[in-house]
Amino acid sequence: MGATDTMRFSILFAAFLILTSGCITAGNVQDISTTNACNFIRAAIGENRRALLLAEIDRRGIFPKTHHAGTKVFPMARAIREQILWRGMTEEQLRCARGFPRTVNRSVGSWGIHKQWVFGASNSLYVYTENGFVTSWQD
């Protein structure tokens, strides 16, 4: 089991413990990592817990209240649940909306840092970032 697999297992195990114990409360939601909060929002965890997590992500300032994808405006919860992509989103927003990639390929040069994020078991989605922001994707 590689480092990425170990990390994914740890996150999934933590998510399982929290989801099965029902212990997401207003008192402890701030202790949940951003990645786990985003994973829980994408999962079917119940509206009360989802509302707490969305409020916490809003408090952390990761997403604006709404997202502009082309000419459409999406509420934050919908953007995460439906894994909506848009040009200009940050890498943190990308991880929140899509989860962990299978792999990330990096190119570094005088122009900055270019990354290719590969999602899906069969490499079904490629997302490209430049200097921390999504520039394009291919599916």
C-alpha positions as CSV (number, residue, x, y, z in Angstrom):
1,M,0.0,0.0,0.0
2,G,1.5,3.3,-1.1
3,A,1.5,6.6,0.7
4,T,-1.5,7.9,-1.3
5,D,-3.5,4.7,-0.6
6,T,-2.6,4.9,3.1
7,M,-3.8,8.5,3.2
8,R,-7.0,7.7,1.4
9,F,-7.7,4.8,3.8
10,S,-7.1,7.0,6.8
11,I,-9.5,9.6,5.5
12,L,-12.1,7.1,4.6
13,F,-11.8,5.4,8.0
14,A,-12.1,8.7,9.8
15,A,-15.1,9.5,7.7
16,F,-16.7,6.2,8.5
17,L,-16.2,6.7,12.2
18,I,-17.7,10.2,12.2
19,L,-20.6,9.2,10.0
20,T,-21.5,6.1,11.9
21,S,-21.2,7.8,15.3
22,G,-23.1,10.9,14.3
23,C,-20.6,13.0,16.1
24,I,-20.5,16.1,13.8
25,T,-21.8,18.8,16.1
26,A,-21.5,22.6,16.3
27,G,-18.9,22.1,19.0
28,N,-16.5,19.9,17.1
29,V,-17.1,20.8,13.4
30,Q,-14.1,23.2,13.4
31,D,-11.8,20.2,14.3
32,I,-12.7,18.4,11.0
33,S,-10.1,18.9,8.2
34,T,-11.3,20.8,5.2
35,T,-10.8,17.7,3.0
36,N,-13.0,15.6,5.3
37,A,-15.6,18.3,5.5
38,C,-15.8,18.4,1.7
39,N,-15.9,14.6,1.5
40,F,-18.8,14.6,4.0
41,I,-20.7,17.2,2.1
42,R,-20.5,15.1,-1.1
43,A,-21.7,12.1,0.8
44,A,-25.3,11.6,1.9
45,I,-24.8,12.5,5.6
46,G,-28.1,14.2,6.5
47,E,-29.1,17.8,6.1
48,N,-28.3,18.9,9.7
49,R,-24.7,17.7,9.5
50,R,-24.4,19.1,5.9
51,A,-25.5,22.5,7.1
52,L,-23.0,22.5,9.9
53,L,-20.2,21.5,7.5
54,L,-21.2,24.1,4.9
55,A,-21.2,26.8,7.6
56,E,-17.8,25.8,8.7
57,I,-16.4,25.8,5.1
58,D,-18.0,29.2,4.7
59,R,-16.3,30.4,7.9
60,R,-12.9,29.2,6.6
61,G,-13.4,31.2,3.4
62,I,-12.6,28.4,1.1
63,F,-15.5,29.0,-1.3
64,P,-17.4,32.2,-2.1
65,K,-21.1,32.0,-1.2
66,T,-21.9,31.3,-4.9
67,H,-19.8,30.1,-7.8
68,H,-19.8,31.5,-11.3
69,A,-19.3,28.7,-13.8
70,G,-19.6,30.3,-17.2
71,T,-22.9,32.2,-17.2
72,K,-24.4,30.1,-14.4
73,V,-24.3,30.8,-10.7
74,F,-24.2,27.9,-8.3
75,P,-24.8,27.8,-4.6
76,M,-21.7,26.5,-2.7
77,A,-23.4,23.3,-1.5
78,R,-24.4,22.4,-5.1
79,A,-20.9,23.1,-6.5
80,I,-19.4,20.6,-4.0
81,R,-22.1,18.0,-4.2
82,E,-22.2,18.0,-8.0
83,Q,-18.5,18.4,-8.3
84,I,-18.8,21.4,-10.6
85,L,-15.5,22.7,-12.1
86,W,-14.8,26.3,-13.3
87,R,-11.8,28.1,-14.6
88,G,-10.1,30.1,-11.9
89,M,-11.1,27.9,-9.0
90,T,-8.2,27.2,-6.6
91,E,-6.5,23.9,-6.1
92,E,-8.1,23.7,-2.6
93,Q,-11.5,24.3,-4.1
94,L,-10.7,21.6,-6.7
95,R,-9.8,19.1,-4.0
96,C,-13.0,20.0,-2.1
97,A,-15.3,19.6,-5.2
98,R,-13.6,16.6,-6.7
99,G,-11.8,14.8,-3.9
100,F,-8.3,13.4,-4.1
101,P,-6.9,12.8,-7.6
102,R,-5.4,9.5,-8.6
103,T,-2.2,11.3,-9.4
104,V,-0.8,14.8,-10.0
105,N,1.8,15.4,-12.7
106,R,3.9,18.6,-12.2
107,S,5.9,20.8,-14.6
108,V,8.0,23.6,-13.2
109,G,9.7,26.3,-15.3
110,S,10.3,30.0,-15.6
111,W,6.5,30.4,-16.3
112,G,5.6,28.9,-12.9
113,I,4.0,25.6,-11.9
114,H,1.7,23.6,-14.2
115,K,-0.1,20.5,-12.9
116,Q,-2.2,17.8,-14.5
117,W,-4.6,16.3,-11.9
118,V,-5.8,12.9,-13.0
119,F,-9.2,11.7,-11.5
120,G,-11.1,8.5,-11.9
121,A,-10.1,4.8,-11.9
122,S,-9.8,4.8,-15.7
123,N,-8.2,8.3,-15.9
124,S,-11.6,9.7,-17.0
125,L,-10.9,13.3,-16.0
126,Y,-7.8,15.5,-16.4
127,V,-7.8,18.9,-14.8
128,Y,-5.0,21.4,-15.5
129,T,-3.8,24.1,-13.2
130,E,-1.3,26.9,-13.5
131,N,0.2,28.5,-10.4
132,G,-2.6,27.1,-8.2
133,F,-5.7,27.9,-10.4
134,V,-7.7,25.7,-12.7
135,T,-7.2,26.7,-16.3
136,S,-8.9,23.8,-18.2
137,W,-10.0,20.2,-18.0
138,Q,-10.6,17.3,-20.3
139,D,-13.0,14.4,-19.8
